[in-house]
Amino acid sequence: MSTIPHPPGEWLVPATGALASHAEIIADMAARQVVLLGETHDRFDIHRWQLHVAAGLLASGRPLMVGFEMFPRRVQPALDAFVAGDIEADAFIEQSEWENVWGFDPELYLPLFHFCRQFKLPMLALNCHRPLVTRIGKQGWDAVPEAERDGLTPARPATPAARQFLFDITGGGRFSVAASAPDDPGFDRFVRAQGVWDRAFAVNIAKALDRRPDALVLGIIGRGHMKYGHGTPFQLADLGVERVGVLLPGDADFTPSANGPIADAVFRLDTRQIASRPRREPVRATP
C-alpha cells in the first residue's frame, strides 16, 4: 500500500487516511467511555504527548480518571495518597514499588502523575500481580484457584488475527520456546501471558466505570496492547465496554495496513525531540 504524507503536529485517521484537527479528535474521544493512549515506555516525547491529550480531555468537561499500566492493583493506596496530597513524589515512588514493578526512570512519568494530583484526578492501578502472568502463561487459567486471581476474570481467547499480530511482532521466539507459526502450541504460553495483562487492564478499567459510569477513563498503556483493536480493546468489549478510543503516536508518514485501522487516530510527533532513558531492569520471573 502507498504511504500517506503525515506532517508533524497533525492527526491522521487511519480508517480514511485523512488529516483531522486536534479539536475534532478531542471532541470525538471525549464522547467515549475509555481512551487508550499507546506508548513506547522510554520516550519523553510520547509521555509529553500523552499529557497534552489528557489536558485536552480534561478541558472537555467530562469527569476524568487516569489508569496506568505501571502499577499493580495492590499499590492503589499509594496512588490515592499521592493524589490526595498526603505523600510527596519520593514517598509515592517508594510506596508504589516503582523500582521493582516497572523500572523505567520515574522522571518520564512524573509530569503525568503531577497532572493528576494538580487536578485531583483519580489515578487507577491497572496491572495485576506479576507472578500471576507467569503462572497462567505456564499452566493456564484453570490451574489458578479463584482466590489467587487478583480479582481477574478469564481472558477472552485471542483471535487468529491477534495471534498473527503477536507472532509478527515477536517472531514467535519470545521466552524459551520458538514457535514456527501463530497457531503453534509452543506460542500458547506467550499468548496466554499477554492475555492476562490485557484482561487485567480491561477488568480494572471496567470496575472503575462501574463505580463512576459518567466518567471517562484514560489508559496509559503500552502500544502493543491496543493496536488494530486487539488486546485491551478486545477484552473491554468482552466486558461490555464498547465505546473505546485508541490513539497512537507516530514518527513517520503513514502506511495503511491490510489488517485494518491501527488506531482511531495517530499523531505525528516531531522526531527531532526524541529522547529516551534506559530502563533500570527490575528482577522478574519470566512469563
Backbone as CSV, one residue per row, in Angstrom:
resi,resn,N_x,N_y,N_z,CA_x,CA_y,CA_z,C_x,C_y,C_z
1,MET,0.835,-1.194,0.000,0.000,0.000,0.000,0.871,1.245,0.000
2,SER,0.400,2.292,-0.634,1.192,3.506,-0.740,1.169,4.288,0.568
3,THR,2.262,4.997,0.823,2.393,5.806,2.037,1.610,7.097,1.894
4,ILE,0.996,7.519,2.998,0.223,8.760,3.031,1.038,9.809,3.780
5,PRO,1.271,10.995,3.198,2.016,12.037,3.917,1.332,12.382,5.240
6,HIS,2.150,12.469,6.291,1.632,12.781,7.620,2.573,13.788,8.267
7,PRO,2.261,15.069,8.166,3.175,16.097,8.684,3.250,16.085,10.201
8,PRO,4.385,16.443,10.780,4.486,16.576,12.240,3.463,17.572,12.776
9,GLY,2.924,17.255,13.942,1.955,18.135,14.572,0.533,17.941,14.092
10,GLU,0.279,16.888,13.301,-1.055,16.647,12.741,-1.575,15.280,13.166
11,TRP,-2.895,15.202,13.277,-3.581,13.935,13.491,-3.982,13.338,12.148
12,LEU,-3.866,12.019,12.039,-4.329,11.298,10.857,-5.268,10.191,11.299
13,VAL,-6.369,10.021,10.561,-7.361,8.985,10.862,-7.100,7.790,9.952
14,PRO,-6.573,6.696,10.483,-6.205,5.555,9.629,-7.356,4.972,8.815
15,ALA,-8.569,5.033,9.322,-9.696,4.440,8.602,-9.945,5.131,7.270
16,THR,-9.588,6.420,7.177,-9.845,7.184,5.958,-8.577,7.709,5.296
17,GLY,-7.482,7.780,6.059,-6.257,8.384,5.541,-6.280,9.893,5.550
18,ALA,-7.324,10.492,6.132,-7.470,11.950,6.137,-6.886,12.549,7.413
19,LEU,-6.436,13.785,7.300,-5.990,14.522,8.473,-7.195,15.066,9.219
20,ALA,-7.041,15.253,10.526,-8.110,15.813,11.355,-7.492,16.806,12.320
21,SER,-8.298,17.762,12.760,-7.799,18.767,13.694,-7.738,18.192,15.105
22,HIS,-6.918,18.816,15.920,-6.831,18.405,17.325,-8.196,18.535,17.994
23,ALA,-8.925,19.597,17.692,-10.240,19.800,18.294,-11.200,18.682,17.912
24,GLU,-11.141,18.240,16.667,-12.025,17.154,16.219,-11.721,15.853,16.953
25,ILE,-10.440,15.539,17.084,-10.067,14.296,17.758,-10.457,14.338,19.226
26,ILE,-10.193,15.448,19.891,-10.533,15.548,21.310,-12.037,15.460,21.511
27,ALA,-12.818,16.115,20.657,-14.274,16.057,20.785,-14.784,14.630,20.590
28,ASP,-14.208,13.930,19.632,-14.594,12.539,19.397,-14.254,11.679,20.616
29,MET,-13.036,11.802,21.111,-12.604,10.969,22.227,-13.355,11.306,23.517
30,ALA,-13.724,12.550,23.681,-14.420,12.964,24.899,-15.801,12.328,25.019
31,ALA,-16.327,11.776,23.926,-17.627,11.119,23.953,-17.520,9.623,24.217
32,ARG,-16.301,9.120,24.381,-16.101,7.682,24.607,-16.183,7.358,26.097
33,GLN,-16.197,6.081,26.400,-16.072,5.635,27.792,-14.611,5.526,28.211
34,VAL,-13.778,5.094,27.269,-12.373,4.837,27.525,-11.560,5.362,26.353
35,VAL,-10.438,5.988,26.654,-9.464,6.369,25.633,-8.120,5.785,26.042
36,LEU,-7.530,4.984,25.164,-6.237,4.364,25.423,-5.164,5.127,24.656
37,LEU,-4.152,5.578,25.376,-3.030,6.292,24.775,-1.825,5.368,24.756
38,GLY,-1.464,4.883,23.586,-0.344,3.970,23.465,0.985,4.661,23.673
39,GLU,1.968,3.878,24.104,3.267,4.472,24.361,4.391,3.498,24.067
40,THR,5.566,4.067,23.832,6.840,3.372,23.945,7.415,3.858,25.259
41,HIS,7.680,2.973,26.195,7.831,3.342,27.589,8.963,4.336,27.869
42,ASP,10.038,4.303,27.092,11.204,5.118,27.440,11.300,6.424,26.666
43,ARG,10.206,6.847,26.039,10.239,8.050,25.199,9.636,9.255,25.915
44,PHE,10.472,10.267,26.184,9.987,11.503,26.794,8.912,12.164,25.940
45,ASP,9.146,12.211,24.618,8.226,12.947,23.757,6.840,12.307,23.739
46,ILE,6.774,10.996,23.878,5.472,10.329,23.896,4.727,10.639,25.194
47,HIS,5.435,10.646,26.307,4.768,10.985,27.572,4.329,12.451,27.583
48,ARG,5.069,13.307,26.928,4.657,14.696,26.796,3.378,14.793,25.959
49,TRP,3.323,14.025,24.875,2.114,13.980,24.040,0.920,13.457,24.836
50,GLN,1.131,12.413,25.635,0.041,11.893,26.464,-0.505,12.974,27.393
51,LEU,0.392,13.749,27.976,-0.025,14.815,28.870,-0.859,15.853,28.132
52,HIS,-0.459,16.200,26.914,-1.215,17.180,26.131,-2.619,16.670,25.804
53,VAL,-2.720,15.390,25.446,-4.037,14.812,25.161,-4.886,14.777,26.433
54,ALA,-4.269,14.396,27.540,-5.003,14.361,28.805,-5.552,15.735,29.162
55,ALA,-4.762,16.768,28.936,-5.214,18.133,29.232,-6.399,18.507,28.350
56,GLY,-6.365,18.115,27.077,-7.490,18.394,26.192,-8.753,17.690,26.635
57,LEU,-8.626,16.447,27.052,-9.800,15.698,27.502,-10.346,16.252,28.810
58,LEU,-9.465,16.691,29.690,-9.928,17.312,30.930,-10.723,18.578,30.627
59,ALA,-10.267,19.341,29.645,-10.953,20.590,29.289,-12.315,20.346,28.659
60,SER,-12.580,19.118,28.236,-13.882,18.815,27.636,-15.005,18.857,28.654
61,GLY,-14.656,18.776,29.940,-15.664,18.841,30.988,-16.089,17.491,31.536
62,ARG,-15.670,16.399,30.905,-16.015,15.078,31.427,-15.222,14.784,32.688
63,PRO,-15.824,14.137,33.689,-15.023,13.631,34.812,-13.976,12.671,34.272
64,LEU,-12.747,12.838,34.687,-11.643,12.079,34.110,-10.952,11.249,35.181
65,MET,-10.689,9.988,34.868,-9.850,9.120,35.674,-8.713,8.639,34.777
66,VAL,-7.521,8.501,35.352,-6.354,8.134,34.554,-5.791,6.816,35.079
67,GLY,-5.792,5.801,34.217,-5.294,4.492,34.593,-3.903,4.256,34.041
68,PHE,-3.082,3.534,34.797,-1.686,3.328,34.443,-1.329,1.842,34.470
69,GLU,-0.758,1.373,33.349,-0.218,0.018,33.281,0.875,-0.216,34.312
70,MET,1.571,0.832,34.708,2.792,0.716,35.501,2.560,0.201,36.913
71,PHE,1.324,0.257,37.389,1.057,-0.051,38.790,0.180,-1.283,38.943
72,PRO,0.595,-2.263,39.749,-0.300,-3.370,40.080,-1.365,-2.904,41.070
73,ARG,-2.468,-3.602,41.064,-3.635,-3.198,41.849,-3.333,-3.076,43.342
74,ARG,-2.383,-3.851,43.840,-2.111,-3.849,45.279,-1.542,-2.522,45.770
75,VAL,-0.978,-1.682,44.872,-0.384,-0.418,45.319,-1.365,0.751,45.157
76,GLN,-2.639,0.464,44.904,-3.624,1.540,44.739,-3.629,2.531,45.907
77,PRO,-3.450,2.097,47.151,-3.426,3.090,48.240,-2.349,4.156,48.067
78,ALA,-1.214,3.813,47.486,-0.169,4.815,47.266,-0.616,5.849,46.234
79,LEU,-1.315,5.409,45.188,-1.829,6.337,44.179,-2.849,7.285,44.801
80,ASP,-3.730,6.730,45.625,-4.755,7.559,46.272,-4.110,8.596,47.193
81,ALA,-3.097,8.169,47.932,-2.445,9.084,48.869,-1.711,10.200,48.136
82,PHE,-1.104,9.885,47.023,-0.383,10.904,46.261,-1.345,11.942,45.686
83,VAL,-2.431,11.490,45.081,-3.411,12.429,44.522,-4.013,13.295,45.616
84,ALA,-4.239,12.713,46.783,-4.829,13.467,47.896,-3.860,14.465,48.507
85,GLY,-2.569,14.355,48.167,-1.570,15.243,48.748,-1.040,14.779,50.082
86,ASP,-1.309,13.530,50.431,-0.864,13.014,51.722,0.604,12.599,51.722
87,ILE,1.151,12.289,50.551,2.564,11.942,50.424,3.145,12.694,49.232
88,GLU,4.457,12.875,49.243,5.123,13.561,48.137,5.683,12.534,47.148
89,ALA,6.295,13.045,46.087,6.671,12.185,44.966,7.638,11.076,45.372
90,ASP,8.632,11.404,46.178,9.617,10.382,46.556,8.954,9.227,47.311
91,ALA,8.093,9.575,48.254,7.394,8.535,49.007,6.438,7.761,48.102
92,PHE,5.825,8.459,47.174,4.920,7.796,46.227,5.662,6.756,45.392
93,ILE,6.829,7.131,44.876,7.610,6.191,44.071,8.001,4.973,44.916
94,GLU,8.374,5.211,46.160,8.763,4.106,47.032,7.571,3.219,47.374
95,GLN,6.459,3.828,47.776,5.310,3.050,48.218,4.603,2.338,47.069
96,SER,4.758,2.844,45.855,4.153,2.183,44.696,5.041,1.070,44.143
97,GLU,6.187,0.818,44.801,7.108,-0.254,44.410,7.633,-0.072,42.991
98,TRP,7.828,1.179,42.606,8.178,1.509,41.219,9.404,0.757,40.722
99,GLU,10.452,0.755,41.502,11.701,0.142,41.040,11.547,-1.353,40.796
100,ASN,10.709,-2.007,41.556,10.532,-3.442,41.406,9.534,-3.815,40.327
101,VAL,8.472,-3.018,40.168,7.404,-3.425,39.249,7.526,-2.788,37.871
102,TRP,8.316,-1.722,37.740,8.385,-1.061,36.433,9.829,-0.835,35.996
103,GLY,10.571,-0.004,36.694,11.997,0.091,36.447,12.443,1.192,35.513
104,PHE,11.542,1.768,34.713,11.923,2.912,33.891,12.123,4.134,34.785
105,ASP,12.860,5.108,34.281,13.110,6.330,35.028,11.776,6.990,35.382
106,PRO,11.478,7.206,36.651,10.193,7.820,37.007,10.021,9.228,36.461
107,GLU,11.135,9.907,36.131,11.029,11.252,35.566,10.236,11.252,34.261
108,LEU,10.216,10.131,33.573,9.433,10.031,32.344,7.945,10.248,32.617
109,TYR,7.489,9.789,33.764,6.057,9.751,34.070,5.609,10.813,35.069
110,LEU,6.542,11.404,35.791,6.139,12.317,36.862,5.269,13.482,36.391
111,PRO,5.492,14.063,35.192,4.554,15.119,34.768,3.110,14.638,34.687
112,LEU,2.898,13.410,34.247,1.542,12.860,34.220,1.002,12.657,35.631
113,PHE,1.850,12.171,36.530,1.403,11.952,37.902,1.046,13.282,38.570
114,HIS,1.884,14.288,38.363,1.599,15.594,38.964,0.367,16.248,38.336
115,PHE,0.117,15.992,37.071,-1.102,16.474,36.428,-2.324,15.918,37.161
116,CYS,-2.307,14.619,37.445,-3.428,14.011,38.171,-3.574,14.629,39.559
117,ARG,-2.457,14.818,40.231,-2.507,15.395,41.579,-3.010,16.834,41.551
118,GLN,-2.518,17.601,40.577,-2.892,19.019,40.495,-4.399,19.198,40.341
119,PHE,-5.003,18.328,39.508,-6.426,18.463,39.216,-7.292,17.444,39.966
120,LYS,-6.673,16.740,40.917,-7.387,15.766,41.753,-8.122,14.732,40.904
121,LEU,-7.416,14.210,39.910,-7.969,13.174,39.050,-7.594,11.813,39.627
122,PRO,-8.552,10.932,39.844,-8.214,9.606,40.368,-7.202,8.897,39.468
123,MET,-6.151,8.373,40.080,-5.186,7.531,39.390,-5.551,6.077,39.657
124,LEU,-5.573,5.273,38.608,-6.007,3.884,38.718,-4.834,2.947,38.450
125,ALA,-4.612,1.999,39.338,-3.622,0.949,39.125,-4.279,-0.142,38.282
126,LEU,-3.809,-0.329,37.065,-4.478,-1.221,36.123,-3.867,-2.613,36.034
127,ASN,-2.688,-2.802,36.593,-1.991,-4.070,36.369,-2.322,-5.091,37.460
128,CYS,-1.822,-6.291,37.250,-2.052,-7.379,38.201,-0.731,-7.797,38.835
129,HIS,-0.814,-8.741,39.742,0.364,-9.280,40.409,1.206,-10.027,39.376
130,ARG,2.460,-9.641,39.221,3.303,-10.152,38.134,3.410,-11.676,38.106
131,PRO,3.559,-12.363,39.234,3.630,-13.821,39.176,2.381,-14.483,38.594
132,LEU,1.235,-13.786,38.640,0.025,-14.354,38.048,0.187,-14.521,36.540
133,VAL,0.838,-13.560,35.891,1.083,-13.658,34.453,1.935,-14.883,34.148
134,THR,2.988,-15.052,34.936,3.873,-16.199,34.760,3.117,-17.513,34.942
135,ARG,2.322,-17.559,35.975,1.626,-18.802,36.317,0.604,-19.191,35.249
136,ILE,-0.200,-18.229,34.808,-1.203,-18.544,33.791,-0.532,-18.834,32.455
137,GLY,0.550,-18.084,32.146,1.275,-18.375,30.920,1.761,-19.810,30.874
138,LYS,2.287,-20.312,31.985,2.828,-21.667,32.038,1.751,-22.735,32.172
139,GLN,0.757,-22.485,33.043,-0.151,-23.554,33.452,-1.572,-23.400,32.933
140,GLY,-1.946,-22.193,32.515,-3.318,-21.960,32.096,-4.176,-21.414,33.226
141,TRP,-5.296,-20.831,32.875,-6.181,-20.168,33.832,-6.732,-21.127,34.878
142,ASP,-7.160,-22.286,34.453,-7.840,-23.205,35.361,-6.927,-23.729,36.470
143,ALA,-5.628,-23.600,36.292,-4.688,-24.089,37.308,-4.573,-23.142,38.494
144,VAL,-5.150,-21.946,38.374,-5.022,-20.935,39.416,-6.324,-20.870,40.222
145,PRO,-6.294,-21.111,41.526,-7.508,-21.002,42.340,-8.089,-19.588,42.278
146,GLU,-9.387,-19.495,42.412,-10.069,-18.209,42.286,-9.513,-17.162,43.246
147,ALA,-9.172,-17.559,44.445,-8.681,-16.613,45.442,-7.320,-16.029,45.071
148,GLU,-6.634,-16.620,44.119,-5.292,-16.181,43.739,-5.262,-15.509,42.381
149,ARG,-6.418,-15.071,41.868,-6.504,-14.500,40.525,-6.486,-12.977,40.505
150,ASP,-6.203,-12.367,41.650,-6.062,-10.909,41.741,-7.276,-10.162,41.200
151,GLY,-8.452,-10.720,41.408,-9.690,-10.059,41.008,-10.015,-10.143,39.531
152,LEU,-9.263,-10.926,38.768,-9.481,-11.001,37.329,-10.487,-12.084,36.961
153,THR,-11.043,-11.946,35.781,-11.853,-12.980,35.155,-11.067,-13.531,33.969
154,PRO,-11.449,-14.698,33.448,-10.669,-15.289,32.357,-10.643,-14.390,31.120
155,ALA,-9.483,-14.306,30.488,-9.354,-13.534,29.264,-10.120,-14.213,28.130
156,ARG,-10.768,-13.410,27.316,-11.368,-13.942,26.095,-10.229,-14.425,25.195
157,PRO,-10.312,-15.645,24.649,-9.200,-16.165,23.844,-8.878,-15.259,22.657
158,ALA,-7.608,-15.128,22.369,-7.159,-14.295,21.258,-7.681,-14.837,19.930
159,THR,-8.040,-13.954,19.035,-8.472,-14.348,17.702,-7.263,-14.776,16.873
160,PRO,-7.488,-15.480,15.771,-6.370,-15.805,14.876,-5.618,-14.555,14.409
161,ALA,-6.352,-13.460,14.161,-5.695,-12.220,13.739,-4.806,-11.661,14.839
162,ALA,-5.261,-11.767,16.080,-4.457,-11.283,17.203,-3.215,-12.151,17.393
163,ARG,-3.376,-13.447,17.252,-2.211,-14.332,17.350,-1.194,-14.015,16.254
164,GLN,-1.696,-13.743,15.058,-0.795,-13.396,13.958,-0.043,-12.109,14.268
165,PHE,-0.765,-11.121,14.816,-0.130,-9.851,15.189,0.968,-10.083,16.220
166,LEU,0.682,-10.846,17.254,1.681,-11.120,18.285,2.857,-11.900,17.718
167,PHE,2.566,-12.833,16.827,3.640,-13.608,16.207,4.531,-12.698,15.358
168,ASP,3.915,-11.777,14.636,4.679,-10.883,13.766,5.610,-9.971,14.561
169,ILE,5.149,-9.489,15.726,5.980,-8.541,16.468,7.017,-9.242,17.342
170,THR,6.849,-10.546,17.556,7.824,-11.281,18.379,8.658,-12.262,17.566
171,GLY,8.207,-12.568,16.361,8.877,-13.610,15.597,8.630,-15.000,16.149
172,GLY,7.724,-15.096,17.088,7.418,-16.397,17.679,8.506,-16.918,18.585
173,GLY,9.480,-16.078,18.886,10.624,-16.558,19.640,10.761,-15.996,21.029
174,ARG,9.693,-15.454,21.595,9.770,-14.918,22.940,9.922,-16.027,23.961
175,PHE,10.696,-15.765,24.995,10.892,-16.685,26.098,11.618,-17.951,25.617
176,SER,11.298,-19.105,26.154,12.150,-20.277,25.946,11.741,-21.136,24.762
177,VAL,10.564,-20.909,24.201,10.078,-21.767,23.131,9.926,-20.950,21.860
178,ALA,10.567,-21.381,20.794,10.438,-20.709,19.499,9.313,-21.379,18.719
179,ALA,8.276,-20.614,18.376,7.149,-21.152,17.624,7.395,-20.960,16.134
180,SER,6.884,-21.877,15.345,7.078,-21.810,13.899,5.931,-21.128,13.182
181,ALA,4.794,-20.931,13.857,3.621,-20.312,13.250,2.724,-19.786,14.364
182,PRO,1.798,-18.852,14.038,0.939,-18.275,15.076,0.096,-19.295,15.827
183,ASP,-0.295,-20.382,15.117,-1.141,-21.382,15.776,-0.335,-22.534,16.378
184,ASP,0.969,-22.403,16.401,1.830,-23.398,17.025,1.531,-23.446,18.528
185,PRO,1.271,-24.627,19.098,1.028,-24.714,20.545,2.170,-24.149,21.378
186,GLY,3.378,-24.139,20.804,4.502,-23.561,21.520,4.383,-22.071,21.737
187,PHE,3.478,-21.442,21.005,3.253,-19.997,21.152,2.161,-19.697,22.174
188,ASP,1.472,-20.733,22.640,0.342,-20.525,23.546,0.761,-19.825,24.833
189,ARG,1.924,-20.170,25.340,2.362,-19.606,26.620,2.437,-18.090,26.544
190,PHE,3.064,-17.581,25.481,3.163,-16.133,25.345,1.790,-15.499,25.145
191,VAL,0.953,-16.114,24.315,-0.381,-15.554,24.055,-1.200,-15.511,25.343
192,ARG,-1.122,-16.577,26.150,-1.850,-16.573,27.425,-1.340,-15.475,28.349
193,ALA,-0.015,-15.333,28.428,0.554,-14.305,29.297,0.112,-12.913,28.842
194,GLN,0.166,-12.666,27.549,-0.273,-11.368,27.028,-1.743,-11.133,27.341
195,GLY,-2.532,-12.193,27.242,-3.961,-12.071,27.533,-4.236,-11.710,28.982
196,VAL,-3.391,-12.174,29.910,-3.570,-11.813,31.318,-3.398,-10.310,31.491
197,TRP,-2.349,-9.751,30.903,-2.159,-8.305,31.005,-3.329,-7.546,30.390
198,ASP,-3.711,-7.927,29.176,-4.816,-7.237,28.508,-6.089,-7.306,29.342
199,ARG,-6.346,-8.477,29.913,-7.554,-8.649,30.717,-7.471,-7.851,32.007
200,ALA,-6.295,-7.804,32.615,-6.145,-7.029,33.847,-6.462,-5.559,33.596
201,PHE,-5.900,-4.995,32.538,-6.173,-3.593,32.240,-7.669,-3.384,32.016
202,ALA,-8.280,-4.302,31.249,-9.697,-4.162,30.926,-10.577,-4.318,32.163
203,VAL,-10.287,-5.311,32.990,-11.102,-5.546,34.188,-11.033,-4.347,35.125
204,ASN,-9.839,-3.811,35.334,-9.709,-2.694,36.274,-10.291,-1.404,35.719
205,ILE,-10.256,-1.226,34.401,-10.952,-0.088,33.794,-12.464,-0.257,33.951
206,ALA,-12.959,-1.447,33.664,-14.403,-1.686,33.760,-14.899,-1.495,35.194
207,LYS,-14.118,-1.921,36.174,-14.514,-1.718,37.577,-14.589,-0.233,37.906
208,ALA,-13.653,0.552,37.385,-13.687,1.997,37.621,-14.935,2.617,37.009
209,LEU,-15.320,2.154,35.828,-16.529,2.670,35.185,-17.786,2.232,35.928
210,ASP,-17.755,1.060,36.526,-18.896,0.639,37.338,-19.090,1.585,38.518
211,ARG,-17.974,2.046,39.092,-18.057,2.977,40.226,-18.468,4.370,39.771
212,ARG,-18.091,4.758,38.567,-18.357,6.112,38.076,-18.742,6.040,36.599
213,PRO,-19.981,5.649,36.288,-20.376,5.426,34.895,-20.293,6.665,34.011
214,ASP,-20.348,7.857,34.607,-20.323,9.078,33.800,-18.908,9.526,33.455
215,ALA,-17.915,8.837,33.996,-16.526,9.272,33.825,-15.944,8.768,32.508
216,LEU,-14.858,9.405,32.124,-14.017,8.961,31.019,-12.727,8.429,31.620
217,VAL,-12.356,7.200,31.262,-11.112,6.613,31.746,-10.058,6.744,30.658
218,LEU,-8.954,7.352,31.013,-7.811,7.491,30.114,-6.780,6.444,30.516
219,GLY,-6.427,5.556,29.595,-5.491,4.490,29.905,-4.114,4.759,29.326
220,ILE,-3.096,4.777,30.185,-1.700,4.957,29.777,-1.078,3.564,29.722
221,ILE,-0.946,3.039,28.501,-0.650,1.623,28.303,0.291,1.468,27.101
222,GLY,1.120,0.444,27.131,1.984,0.152,26.004,1.196,-0.057,24.716
223,ARG,1.740,0.452,23.619,1.009,0.464,22.349,0.681,-0.934,21.831
224,GLY,1.480,-1.931,22.176,1.215,-3.284,21.710,-0.031,-3.907,22.291
225,HIS,-0.575,-3.303,23.330,-1.791,-3.819,23.965,-3.070,-3.289,23.324
226,MET,-2.967,-2.541,22.222,-4.182,-1.923,21.680,-4.227,-1.821,20.168
227,LYS,-3.118,-2.081,19.472,-3.100,-1.906,18.018,-4.137,-2.797,17.336
228,TYR,-4.777,-2.251,16.318,-5.751,-2.962,15.486,-6.950,-3.479,16.280
229,GLY,-7.184,-2.919,17.458,-8.314,-3.344,18.266,-8.090,-4.627,19.021
230,HIS,-6.878,-5.188,18.936,-6.573,-6.393,19.700,-6.288,-6.018,21.158
231,GLY,-6.049,-7.020,21.963,-5.584,-6.772,23.323,-6.641,-6.157,24.216
232,THR,-6.311,-5.024,24.808,-7.197,-4.410,25.800,-8.546,-3.990,25.217
233,PRO,-8.625,-3.354,24.038,-9.957,-3.047,23.493,-10.816,-4.292,23.293
234,PHE,-10.197,-5.379,22.850,-10.896,-6.641,22.647,-11.449,-7.173,23.966
235,GLN,-10.643,-7.088,25.024,-11.091,-7.550,26.335,-12.149,-6.618,26.923
236,LEU,-12.022,-5.320,26.692,-13.050,-4.384,27.162,-14.395,-4.681,26.509
237,ALA,-14.385,-4.955,25.219,-15.634,-5.284,24.526,-16.273,-6.527,25.127
238,ASP,-15.457,-7.503,25.519,-15.967,-8.717,26.152,-16.625,-8.410,27.483
239,LEU,-16.206,-7.310,28.123,-16.783,-6.891,29.402,-17.924,-5.888,29.217
240,GLY,-18.314,-5.638,27.986,-19.433,-4.747,27.711,-19.071,-3.282,27.570
241,VAL,-17.776,-2.967,27.520,-17.329,-1.581,27.338,-16.979,-1.409,25.863
242,GLU,-17.880,-0.786,25.108,-17.764,-0.746,23.649,-17.207,0.568,23.120
243,ARG,-17.466,1.658,23.821,-17.064,2.982,23.296,-15.634,3.278,23.737
244,VAL,-14.695,2.664,23.028,-13.278,2.750,23.364,-12.537,3.431,22.216
245,GLY,-11.755,4.436,22.541,-10.922,5.101,21.552,-9.469,4.709,21.740
246,VAL,-8.754,4.564,20.628,-7.331,4.232,20.656,-6.568,5.308,19.895
247,LEU,-5.627,5.950,20.583,-4.780,6.982,19.983,-3.325,6.551,20.097
248,LEU,-2.584,6.717,19.020,-1.182,6.330,18.996,-0.318,7.482,18.510
249,PRO,0.925,7.556,18.970,1.886,8.500,18.410,2.613,7.851,17.237
250,GLY,3.048,8.676,16.281,3.794,8.171,15.135,5.015,9.019,14.857
251,ASP,5.969,8.442,14.133,7.232,9.116,13.838,7.451,9.370,12.352
252,ALA,6.542,8.885,11.502,6.813,8.933,10.066,5.513,9.086,9.299
253,ASP,5.623,9.201,7.972,4.437,9.173,7.146,3.696,7.866,7.366
254,PHE,2.406,7.877,7.056,1.543,6.757,7.442,1.427,5.739,6.307
255,THR,1.589,4.468,6.642,1.412,3.386,5.690,0.217,2.544,6.118
256,PRO,-0.867,2.541,5.329,-2.030,1.722,5.692,-1.660,0.250,5.757
257,SER,-2.466,-0.491,6.514,-2.211,-1.913,6.707,-3.398,-2.725,6.221
258,ALA,-3.097,-3.889,5.688,-4.159,-4.807,5.290,-4.919,-5.335,6.501
259,ASN,-4.362,-5.142,7.693,-5.019,-5.599,8.923,-6.134,-4.673,9.382
260,GLY,-6.300,-3.546,8.700,-7.315,-2.583,9.086,-6.709,-1.410,9.826
261,PRO,-7.546,-0.501,10.336,-7.036,0.682,11.041,-6.245,0.298,12.280
262,ILE,-5.060,0.853,12.424,-4.212,0.535,13.574,-4.726,1.206,14.838
263,ALA,-5.468,2.311,14.674,-5.994,3.079,15.807,-7.094,3.983,15.287
264,ASP,-7.769,4.676,16.182,-8.753,5.672,15.749,-8.066,6.888,15.149
265,ALA,-6.906,7.239,15.698,-6.139,8.362,15.165,-4.685,8.211,15.580
266,VAL,-3.804,8.757,14.753,-2.364,8.730,15.017,-1.852,10.166,14.947
267,PHE,-1.080,10.563,15.955,-0.493,11.902,15.980,0.972,11.810,15.570
268,ARG,1.362,12.642,14.606,2.755,12.641,14.148,3.590,13.537,15.055
269,LEU,4.543,12.910,15.729,5.437,13.634,16.620,6.545,14.319,15.831
270,ASP,7.175,15.299,16.456,8.358,15.939,15.902,9.558,15.091,16.306
271,THR,10.082,14.310,15.373,11.129,13.350,15.719,12.425,14.014,16.152
272,ARG,12.573,15.308,15.928,13.776,15.993,16.399,13.821,16.054,17.919
273,GLN,12.683,15.826,18.554,12.605,15.947,20.007,12.705,14.595,20.717
274,ILE,12.990,13.536,19.976,13.040,12.213,20.591,14.139,12.146,21.647
275,ALA,13.784,11.645,22.783,14.758,11.377,23.846,14.266,10.181,24.628
276,SER,15.165,9.446,25.193,14.762,8.262,25.947,15.669,8.095,27.149
277,ARG,15.222,7.288,28.083,16.004,6.915,29.249,16.039,5.397,29.336
278,PRO,17.169,4.816,29.578,17.219,3.354,29.686,16.455,2.867,30.908
279,ARG,16.017,1.652,30.799,15.296,1.037,31.905,16.274,0.495,32.933
280,ARG,15.944,0.701,34.196,16.681,0.059,35.280,15.952,-1.250,35.577
281,GLU,16.421,-2.298,34.960,15.664,-3.550,34.920,15.446,-4.136,36.307
282,PRO,14.176,-4.310,36.715,13.903,-4.977,37.988,14.074,-6.490,37.840
283,VAL,14.171,-7.159,38.946,14.278,-8.616,38.938,12.870,-9.189,38.793
284,ARG,12.653,-9.967,37.719,11.331,-10.525,37.461,11.428,-11.965,37.012
285,ALA,10.374,-12.701,37.274,10.280,-14.034,36.707,9.871,-13.934,35.246
286,THR,10.242,-14.919,34.451,9.864,-14.945,33.045,8.481,-15.557,32.900
287,PRO,7.560,-14.900,32.137,6.232,-15.496,31.972,6.267,-16.723,31.100
